[in-house]
Amino acid sequence: MSVRTIQPIAAIRHRHPREWLLIEVARLDRRTTTPVTGRLVAHAKRPERLERQAARTKGLVYLVFGSDTLPKGYAAAF
């Protein structure tokens, strides 16, 4: 499957567990403002490796970890 194909966010995360994902958002859930579909731009073991690419990506981007549990040393803020 092409990296540039629009796919459900859940499918992208499932395919890349334990990696950080940079996703260009294609569709948001308007009620919750949660990204629903997107295009995988890049993936890496460390989020720092995606920073430059995130800055160059046009449109809304979403940086997310592929698994539900974050690696040791990282925290989530809402």
Secondary structure as GFF3:
##gff-version 3
##sequence-region A 1 78
A	DSSP	beta_strand	7	8	.	.	.	ID=ss1
A	DSSP	alpha_helix	9	15	.	.	.	ID=ss2
A	DSSP	beta_strand	20	29	.	.	.	ID=ss3
A	DSSP	beta_strand	34	44	.	.	.	ID=ss4
A	DSSP	three_ten_helix	47	50	.	.	.	ID=ss5
A	DSSP	alpha_helix	51	56	.	.	.	ID=ss6
A	DSSP	beta_strand	61	65	.	.	.	ID=ss7
###
